[in-house]
Amino acid sequence: MSDAPATAGRRARGGGGAARRAERTAVSIETAKYIERNIPNYEVLTEEALQVIEANAETVLAEIGINFVDNPEGLARWKAAGAQVDGERVRIPRGLARKLCATAPSEYTQHARNPARNVVVGGKNLVLAPVYGPPFVRDVDGGRRYATMADFEKFVKLAYMSKWLHHSGGTVCEPTDVPVNKRHLDMLLAHMIYSDKPFMGSVTEPSRAQDSIEMCEILFGKEFVQENTVMTSLININSPLTFDSIMMGALEVFAANNQASIISPFIVGGAMAPVSVAGTLTQVLAEVMAGVAYSQIIRPGSPVIMGTFVTSIDMNSGAPTFGTPEASHITYGAGQLARRLGLPYRSAGAFCGSKLPDAQAAYESANSLNMGLLSGVNFMLHSCGWLEGGLVASFEKFVMDADQLGVMHHFARGVDMSENGQAMGAIAEVGPGGHYLGCEHTQANFKSAFWRSDLFDYKPFETWDEEGARDTQILAKARVAKMLDTYQQPPLDPEIEARLRAYVAEKKASMPDAFT
């Protein structure tokens, strides 16, 4: 669908004349609605296998337990909820975690400052968000280098302008030229100002999660934030079976304020989990159930997603590997477990271990994206831009991946079995030995019948050669430049923008720089 950028609507205050003038002159950016699947999920586990894994996960929780480190308040909460607490080890009686998880919603709406870009997470829906977390960036001209705030802002603008992306993401790269204790403020400000798509909050320290809440209260209004979800943020578990106080502190802030968290084990098979698929799924389920249950202890009904980040390992080098069949088995199986828990599901992405946006990157990313679509993922982080095992955010791969997300949108529609889809009139019109190029049905449908890349080169060889014989990476470089050159900031109430900038300036001035 085509959405004209809008202001914060009923939540905007002041600056009306300037905001209206900005809206009249803004360029309309086309953004597709989040994917609504009309295809079945692919399931690899039998009912018996699912029951075995669920029983084994309950055994892990009850007999082995989970460590909640440096978090005495969390331990007290678990004890009050009925768990056995021994030092920092929490053992959860069989059935207790699943009972607590039952209050988490099966789907929720994350609101954007442009209401036309709201997303519904859960059900048959799939929301696509960009790469998250790389300390390095890469492009054709500059090569591999540490990311800066200028790079971060470029990625936010590219995500805003990418048709098939529904979400602005979070730490699309780590801006290393800004102090660690202050960069979250600049990153949040960039998402709020340079895009009107949904975004993620900061989780690197509980106080930074609170800053995220307070900035959203400026953008959306305090009452609106408490009554609606405006952030979906990533809470990683220190697998195996360990919950640290930083991530749990951020989770506590978000849950208490009705904001969504992705509870996501970080699994490298053979290092952070067993080498077997069933063993890994058992650990994943135990960790997720403990994390989701804890979020519901904080605030019953707070939105939460069952997440899993899964990769295998090269046993020769120790490097993570992507797009493997074992990762697919785990991703498909975790999707089945998430649906049985009644939770939205996060996994997959454009994963690859390649150093460049080359054939290896394409093969591994295609495998990873397809498994995410077919496994029933509802929120896909890292859907574009991922390179070198997540160490690098690539500008060229960002637009290459974002282009290919269109394939997922079209495939998820399923097969059109309407009268027009059956095309019986076309078959009768053409008859034996004819062709369909000029028939009425083709003329009526040719513009939308087939998905077409906006990036790939379909020209004849001679034309392609005359134009410089450009490969996909060079085409992507040109696309990045064109998108950034034509970018226009979506309109935002000037008073709100001024208040956001003042908040960031005041917060940054209140503390000395820290780079660790």
C-alpha positions in Angstrom: 0.0 0.0 0.0 1.1 3.6 -0.5 1.2 5.7 2.7 1.8 9.4 2.7 3.9 10.4 5.7 1.8 11.9 8.5 2.4 13.7 11.7 1.8 12.2 15.1 -1.9 12.7 14.5 -4.0 13.1 17.7 -0.8 12.8 19.8 0.9 15.8 18.2 0.8 19.1 20.1 1.6 22.6 18.8 3.5 23.8 15.6 0.4 23.2 13.5 1.2 25.6 10.7 4.7 24.5 10.2 3.8 20.9 10.4 1.0 21.3 7.8 3.4 23.1 5.4 6.0 20.3 5.9 3.3 17.6 5.1 2.2 19.3 1.9 5.8 19.4 0.5 6.8 15.9 1.7 7.6 13.1 -0.7 5.2 10.1 -0.4 7.2 7.0 0.6 5.6 3.7 -0.4 5.7 1.1 2.4 4.1 -2.3 2.1 1.8 -3.4 4.9 3.3 -6.1 7.2 3.0 -9.6 5.7 -0.2 -11.5 6.3 0.5 -15.1 5.4 -2.0 -17.0 3.3 0.3 -20.1 3.3 0.7 -22.9 5.8 3.6 -23.1 8.3 6.2 -25.8 7.7 6.3 -28.2 10.7 9.2 -30.7 11.3 8.2 -32.0 14.7 5.6 -34.6 15.4 3.1 -34.3 18.3 5.2 -36.9 20.2 8.4 -35.0 19.6 6.8 -31.8 20.8 5.6 -33.4 24.0 9.0 -34.9 24.7 10.8 -31.5 24.3 8.2 -29.7 26.4 8.6 -32.3 29.2 12.3 -32.1 29.0 12.2 -28.3 29.2 10.1 -28.6 32.4 12.7 -30.9 33.8 15.4 -28.4 33.1 13.5 -25.7 34.9 12.5 -27.8 37.9 15.7 -29.8 38.4 18.6 -27.9 36.8 17.3 -24.3 37.1 18.2 -20.9 35.8 20.7 -18.5 37.2 19.5 -14.9 37.8 22.8 -13.2 38.5 23.3 -9.9 40.4 19.5 -9.5 40.8 18.3 -9.9 44.4 15.0 -8.2 43.6 14.4 -10.7 40.8 15.2 -13.6 43.1 12.7 -12.3 45.6 10.1 -12.0 42.9 10.7 -15.6 41.9 10.5 -16.9 45.5 7.2 -15.0 46.0 5.8 -16.6 42.8 6.5 -20.1 44.1 10.0 -20.9 42.7 12.8 -22.5 44.8 15.7 -20.1 45.1 19.1 -21.3 46.1 21.7 -18.6 45.9 21.3 -17.2 42.4 19.8 -20.4 41.1 16.1 -20.4 40.5 14.3 -23.8 40.1 10.8 -23.4 38.8 8.3 -26.2 39.6 6.7 -28.0 36.8 3.9 -26.1 35.2 4.5 -22.8 37.0 6.4 -21.1 34.1 3.8 -22.2 31.6 1.0 -20.9 33.9 2.7 -17.5 34.2 3.3 -17.3 30.4 -0.5 -17.7 29.8 -1.1 -14.0 30.6 1.1 -12.8 27.8 -0.9 -11.7 24.7 -0.8 -13.8 21.6 -0.6 -10.7 19.4 -0.3 -6.9 20.0 -0.1 -3.7 18.0 3.1 -1.7 18.0 2.2 1.9 17.3 4.3 4.1 15.0 4.3 7.9 15.1 2.6 7.7 11.7 -0.5 5.5 12.5 -0.6 4.2 8.9 2.7 2.4 9.7 1.5 0.6 12.9 2.3 -3.2 12.9 0.5 -6.1 14.4 2.9 -8.7 15.8 1.5 -12.2 16.1 -1.0 -14.5 14.4 -0.2 -15.0 10.8 1.6 -11.7 10.5 5.3 -11.1 9.7 7.0 -7.8 10.5 10.4 -7.2 8.9 13.1 -5.1 10.7 16.7 -4.4 9.7 20.1 -5.6 11.0 20.8 -5.0 14.7 24.1 -4.5 16.5 27.2 -4.6 14.2 30.1 -2.4 15.4 31.4 -2.2 11.8 30.0 -1.0 8.5 31.1 -1.7 4.9 30.5 -0.1 1.6 32.2 -0.4 -1.8 34.1 2.8 -1.5 35.1 2.9 2.2 35.5 -0.8 2.8 35.2 -2.2 6.4 35.4 0.4 9.2 34.0 1.2 12.6 30.5 2.6 12.4 29.7 6.2 13.2 26.6 8.1 14.0 26.5 9.4 10.4 26.4 5.8 9.2 23.6 5.1 11.7 21.5 7.9 10.4 22.0 6.8 6.8 20.7 3.3 7.7 17.7 4.8 9.4 16.9 6.8 6.3 17.4 3.7 4.0 15.0 1.7 6.2 12.5 4.5 6.1 12.6 4.5 2.3 12.6 0.8 1.8 9.2 -0.4 0.6 9.3 -3.9 2.0 10.6 -3.0 5.5 7.9 -2.4 8.1 10.1 -1.4 11.0 13.0 1.0 11.6 14.8 -1.5 14.0 17.1 -0.5 16.8 20.9 -0.5 16.9 21.2 -0.8 13.1 24.9 -0.3 13.7 26.9 0.7 16.8 28.1 4.3 16.4 31.5 4.1 18.0 32.2 7.8 17.7 29.7 8.6 20.4 30.3 7.7 24.1 28.8 4.4 25.2 26.7 6.0 27.9 25.2 8.6 25.5 24.9 6.9 22.1 21.5 5.4 22.8 20.1 8.9 23.0 21.3 9.8 19.6 20.2 6.5 18.1 16.6 6.9 19.5 16.5 10.5 18.3 17.5 9.4 14.8 14.7 6.8 14.7 12.1 9.3 16.0 13.1 12.1 13.7 14.3 10.6 10.4 11.7 7.9 10.2 8.0 7.5 11.1 8.1 3.7 11.2 8.1 1.7 14.5 11.4 1.4 16.3 13.2 -0.4 19.2 14.4 0.9 22.6 17.7 0.7 24.3 18.5 -2.4 26.4 22.2 -1.9 27.3 21.5 -0.6 30.8 18.2 -0.3 32.7 18.5 3.5 33.0 18.8 3.6 29.2 15.6 1.6 28.9 14.0 4.3 31.1 15.4 7.0 28.8 13.7 5.2 26.0 10.4 5.3 27.8 10.7 9.0 28.6 11.6 9.9 25.0 8.6 8.0 23.8 6.4 9.9 26.3 7.6 13.1 24.6 6.9 11.7 21.1 3.6 10.0 21.8 2.3 11.4 25.0 2.7 9.9 28.5 -0.8 8.5 28.8 -0.6 6.9 25.3 2.7 5.1 26.1 1.2 3.6 29.3 -1.9 2.4 27.4 -0.2 1.3 24.2 2.9 -0.5 23.0 5.3 1.8 21.0 8.5 -0.2 21.3 9.5 -3.8 20.7 13.0 -4.4 22.1 15.5 -7.2 22.2 16.4 -9.0 25.5 19.1 -11.6 25.0 19.6 -14.5 27.3 23.2 -15.4 28.2 22.8 -19.0 27.1 23.1 -21.5 28.6 20.6 -20.9 31.3 21.8 -17.5 32.6 19.9 -14.2 32.9 22.1 -11.2 33.7 21.0 -8.1 35.6 21.5 -5.7 32.7 19.1 -7.5 30.3 16.7 -8.3 33.1 16.8 -4.7 34.4 15.9 -3.5 30.9 13.1 -6.1 30.7 11.7 -5.0 34.0 11.5 -1.4 32.8 9.8 -2.3 29.5 7.4 -4.8 31.0 6.4 -2.4 33.8 5.6 0.3 31.2 3.6 -2.1 28.9 6.3 -2.1 26.2 7.2 -5.3 24.3 10.3 -7.4 24.8 11.8 -10.2 22.7 13.0 -12.9 25.0 15.7 -14.4 22.9 18.3 -17.1 23.7 21.6 -16.5 21.9 22.4 -20.0 20.6 25.6 -21.1 18.8 25.1 -24.9 18.6 28.0 -26.8 20.2 29.0 -23.8 22.3 26.0 -22.3 24.0 23.7 -25.3 23.5 24.0 -29.0 22.7 25.0 -30.0 19.1 21.7 -31.8 18.6 18.5 -30.2 17.4 16.2 -31.7 20.1 18.7 -30.8 22.9 18.9 -27.2 21.6 15.1 -26.9 21.3 14.8 -28.1 24.9 17.2 -25.5 26.2 15.6 -22.7 24.1 12.2 -23.5 25.4 13.3 -23.6 29.0 15.1 -20.3 28.7 12.2 -18.6 26.9 9.6 -19.9 29.3 11.6 -18.5 32.3 12.1 -15.1 30.7 8.5 -14.8 29.5 7.2 -15.9 32.9 9.4 -13.3 34.6 8.0 -10.5 32.4 4.5 -11.6 33.5 5.5 -11.5 37.2 6.5 -7.8 36.5 3.3 -7.0 34.8 0.7 -9.6 33.7 -0.4 -9.0 30.2 2.7 -7.1 29.1 3.6 -8.0 25.5 6.4 -10.4 24.9 7.8 -12.4 22.0 9.4 -15.8 22.1 12.7 -15.4 20.3 15.5 -17.6 19.3 18.8 -16.7 17.5 20.2 -19.9 16.2 23.4 -20.7 14.4 25.7 -23.7 14.1 29.4 -23.7 14.5 32.3 -24.7 12.3 34.1 -27.3 14.4 37.4 -26.6 12.7 37.6 -22.8 13.1 35.0 -22.1 15.8 33.3 -19.6 13.5 29.5 -19.4 13.4 27.8 -20.8 10.2 24.5 -19.7 8.7 21.9 -21.0 6.4 22.5 -24.6 7.5 19.9 -27.4 7.6 20.4 -27.8 11.4 19.5 -24.1 12.0 16.4 -24.6 9.8 15.3 -27.6 11.9 15.6 -25.6 15.1 13.9 -22.5 13.6 11.0 -24.6 12.3 10.7 -26.5 15.6 10.9 -23.4 17.8 8.0 -22.0 15.7 5.8 -24.9 16.6 6.7 -24.6 20.3 5.9 -20.8 20.2 2.5 -21.5 18.7 1.7 -24.0 21.4 2.7 -21.4 24.0 0.4 -18.9 22.3 3.2 -16.4 21.8 4.4 -14.3 18.9 7.7 -15.7 17.5 10.9 -14.0 16.5 13.7 -15.7 14.6 15.6 -15.8 11.3 17.0 -13.0 9.1 19.3 -12.4 6.2 22.1 -14.3 8.0 25.4 -15.0 6.4 29.0 -15.5 7.4 30.4 -14.0 4.2 32.8 -11.0 4.3 31.3 -9.5 1.2 27.8 -9.3 -0.3 28.7 -12.1 -2.7 27.3 -15.5 -3.7 28.0 -17.0 -0.3 26.1 -14.2 1.3 23.2 -14.6 -1.2 22.9 -18.4 -0.7 23.0 -18.3 3.1 20.7 -15.3 3.4 18.2 -16.8 1.0 18.1 -20.0 3.0 17.7 -18.0 6.3 15.0 -15.8 5.0 12.9 -18.6 3.5 13.1 -20.6 6.7 11.9 -17.6 8.6 8.9 -17.1 6.4 7.9 -20.8 6.4 8.5 -21.3 10.1 5.8 -18.8 11.1 8.1 -16.0 12.4 6.1 -12.9 13.4 9.0 -10.5 14.0 12.1 -10.9 11.9 15.1 -8.8 13.1 18.2 -8.7 10.8 16.1 -9.0 7.7 18.5 -6.8 5.7 22.1 -5.6 5.9 23.7 -8.4 7.9 27.2 -9.4 6.9 30.2 -11.3 8.4 28.3 -13.1 11.1 26.6 -9.9 12.3 29.9 -8.0 12.8 29.2 -5.8 9.8 26.2 -3.8 8.5 26.7 -3.4 4.8 25.0 -0.6 2.9 25.0 -2.5 -0.4 23.7 -5.7 1.2 21.0 -3.6 3.0 19.4 -2.6 -0.3 20.0 -6.0 -1.9 18.3 -7.8 1.0 15.5 -5.1 1.2 14.7 -5.7 -2.4 14.5 -9.5 -1.9 12.0 -9.1 0.9 9.5 -8.3 -1.8 9.8 -12.0 -2.8 8.6 -13.0 0.7 5.6 -10.6 0.5 4.5 -12.1 -2.8 5.1 -15.7 -1.9 3.1 -15.3 1.4 0.0 -14.3 -0.6 -0.5 -17.9 -1.6 -2.2 -19.0 -4.8 -5.1 -16.9 -6.2 -8.0 -19.2 -6.7 -10.5 -16.5 -7.6 -12.2 -16.6 -11.0 -9.5 -14.2 -12.3 -6.8 -16.5 -10.9 -8.2 -19.6 -12.5 -7.9 -17.8 -15.9 -10.4 -20.1 -17.7 -11.4 -17.3 -20.0 -7.8 -16.8 -21.1 -7.3 -20.6 -21.8 -10.5 -20.6 -23.9 -9.6 -17.4 -25.8 -6.1 -18.6 -26.8 -6.9 -22.3 -27.4 -4.5 -24.8 -28.9 -1.3 -23.4 -30.5 -1.8 -19.8 -29.7 0.0 -17.5 -27.2 -1.1 -15.4 -24.3 0.9 -12.2 -24.8 -2.0 -10.3 -26.4 -5.0 -12.0 -24.8 -7.5 -10.0 -22.6 -6.5 -11.7 -19.3 -2.8 -10.9 -19.8 -3.5 -7.3 -20.7 -5.6 -6.9 -17.6 -3.0 -8.6 -15.2 0.5 -8.2 -16.6 1.4 -5.2 -14.4 0.9 -7.2 -11.2 1.1 -10.8 -12.3 4.8 -11.3 -11.6 7.1 -10.0 -8.9 10.0 -7.9 -10.3 13.1 -6.8 -8.6 13.7 -3.1 -8.5 17.4 -3.7 -8.3 18.5 -6.6 -10.6 19.5 -6.1 -14.2 17.2 -7.7 -16.7 18.7 -6.1 -19.8 20.1 -7.9 -22.8 23.8 -8.7 -22.6 24.8 -6.0 -25.1 23.0 -3.2 -23.2 24.3 -4.5 -19.9 27.9 -4.5 -21.3 27.5 -1.0 -22.8 26.4 0.3 -19.4 29.5 -0.9 -17.7 28.8 -4.6 -17.0 27.8 -3.7 -13.5 27.4 -6.5 -11.0 24.7 -6.5 -8.3 26.9 -4.9 -5.6 27.6 -1.9 -8.0 24.0 -1.6 -8.8 23.3 -1.6 -5.0 25.9 1.1 -4.5 24.0 3.3 -7.0 20.7 2.5 -5.3 22.0 3.6 -1.9 23.3 6.9 -3.3 20.0 7.6 -5.1 17.9 6.8 -2.0 20.0 9.0 0.3 20.0 11.8 -2.3 16.2 11.8 -2.6 15.4 11.3 1.1 13.1 13.8 2.7 12.4 13.8 6.4 8.9 12.7 7.4 7.0 15.6 9.0 7.1 15.9 12.7 5.5 18.5 15.0 8.4 21.1 15.5 7.5 21.5 19.2 7.9 17.7 19.7 11.2 17.6 17.8 12.5 20.5 19.9 11.5 18.8 23.1 13.2 15.6 22.0 16.4 17.4 21.1 16.4 19.3 24.4 15.9 16.1 26.4 18.9 14.5 24.6 21.1 17.6 25.1 20.2 17.8 28.8 20.8 14.1 29.4 24.1 14.1 27.6 25.3 17.2 29.5 24.4 15.6 32.9 27.1 12.9 32.7 30.7 12.6 31.7 31.6 10.7 28.6 32.3 6.9 29.0 33.6 4.7 26.3 33.4 1.4 28.2 
